[in-house]
Amino acid sequence: MELTLPTKPVRVLGTNWTFSMNPGPFNVKEHALVTLFANSGLDPPLALQIVSMAKVLFKMNISIWAALTLTLATQMLGYGFAGVFMNFLVNSPYMWWPYCLIDVSFYRALHDVELRPKGHLTKFQFFVIVSVASFSYYIVPNYFFPSISSLAFICWIWKDSVVAQIIGSGRYGLGIGSFGVDWVTISVPIAYWSNLYHARCFPFSSYNLYDFDGQVYNVSRILNENDHSTNESGYNNYSKVYMSTVHLFSFGFKFAALSATCFVNCSLRDRDAWLQFKESYKRKNDNFGGVHNRLMRRYNPIPKWWFYAILVFTISIAAANSEGFGKQLQLPFWGVLLGCLLAFILLLPVGVIEATTGQVNNN
């Protein structure tokens, strides 16, 4: 666009305001903004999974307006929470977000003008070499022939052995050569072979739910046909819900990690966290926030009431959506409020861990 569009100013009729069709050089700020927009729309909203499963699996009738309102409310809710916790998770110099350093290095490699020292590479040259090498290395196993990424020799030798499939299979078992000394590879096999929660009646690694006979759980047997609510008598007459060992421990470790995150933020670093909290909340010192925030003070900040208005509006819309449209979503308004409350409570401790270590599982 910089090379093709005219640079001659265009005057708006009836005013003295002029503009140019040529945007000028593509700078690093525009590049970062384009990346933010692309990442925001890269993954589909999780609300679409709710609507898709309700329509495809349970044949439920959900109107397009209910689905659209649900999607917009869940997507906009995060912007409201972002404003509420901006002082703590963004402006605070204690929250340095390690993953952002990778993005900064990437943008600088593409936009910084460097003179190549003799016998060395510039950042851009190094980036191009690594990109081409990575593409060449991964294109074969990840696109053309994915099966060569996991060669389960044990499964090939003992085709009919359940134990061999558990040890060698990369999809339904431990995977050949994947043994380690972490708690997953220690506790999960012990739980399986000790038949914890009847584990040996089900596959070792699977994300399906099973009944007491080891068959895939028939969810329709415990739901009422008219409104798809839980049929307690049908559940009592059918079976409990069983999981594979890997799936069960996956849930357990996620809950344990969440509890540990809250414990670390509330107990082990309580004094430092409280001091950081007060500094982030008051922000009376002009030097608070680091160099980046002092530079950003040149620009007018976004009014806080914008974020609060978005938060109140989206919660109200979500609550009204749950009670409206003939209650197609089957979620009472207090369920929406409870979900927002849990998000409000957990967002700060989880955000602190991710902002300081970058080690958070978003699942």
C-alpha positions, 0 to 999 in steps of 0.5 A: 500500500505504501508503494502503490497508493497516492500520497497526495492529500485528499480534502474533505468537502466543506472542511479544512480536514485532509488525509492521505490514502497512503498509510506510509511505512508499515511500522512495528506498532501496526504489526503488533496490532495486526497480530493482536487482532489475528490472535483474537479471532484465531480460536473459535469461541468456546460458546460455539462448542456448547451450541454445537454439542447441544444441536448435534449430540442432543438435537436441541433447538437453540435459536440463532439469537440465543446462540449469538447473544451467548457468544457475544456475552462470553467473548466481551466478558473478558474485556471487562475483567481486563480493565478491572485487573489492569493495574494488577496484571498489566501496569504492575512492574512485578508482572513481566509476562515472559511470553511477551519477550518472545513477541518483542524479539520477533517484532524487533527482528523484522523491523529493526534496521541492522548492519550485519557484522562481518562473520555474524548474522542479523536478527532478521537473517537468523529468523529466516534461517530458523523459520526455513529450517523448522518448516523443512524439518516439521513438514514431513512428520506433521503434514505428509506422514504424521504416523512416523512421529510415533513408531510403536515397535512394542505394539507391532511385535505383540499385537494382541497383548493389552499390556504391550498396547498400554506401554507402547501405544502413543495414542491410547497408552504411555508411548514407547520411550516416553517414560519419565520421573514425573508424577504422571508416569509414576502414579498413573500406571500404579493406579491402573494396575492396582485397579483403582476405581475399577481402572482395568475395566476400561481403556488405559488412556481415553477421553470417553466416559464409560459405564460399569460394563466398560461400554461407552456411557449412553448419556441419553439414558439419564436425560429426560427427552422433553427438556434434556434435564437429568433423570435421577431415577434413570441414572440410579438404574443405569450406572455411575460414570467411569473414566480412564485412568489418564483422563481421571488423573488429568482432571485431578491434577488440574484441580490440584494445580488450581488449588496450589495456585491459590495457596501460593498466592495467598499464603507463601508469598502473602507479605510480598503479594500484599505490598504489590497489591497496595502499590498497584491499587494506589499508584501514588508514586509516579515512578511505579510501573517501570519505564514502559508505563512511564512512556505510555503515560504520554497517551490518554488512558482508557477510562475505567468506567468503560470496562465497568460498563462492559462488565455490567452490560455483558453479565446482564445480557448473559443473565437475561439470555439464560432466562429468556428464549424459552430457557433454551440454554438451561442455565439459571441466572444464578448460574451465570452470576456464580460463574462470573464470581468464580472467574473474578476470584480465580483470575488474579491468582492464575494471572499472577502465576502466568504473568511471572512464570508463563506456566499456566494450562488454559484448559 
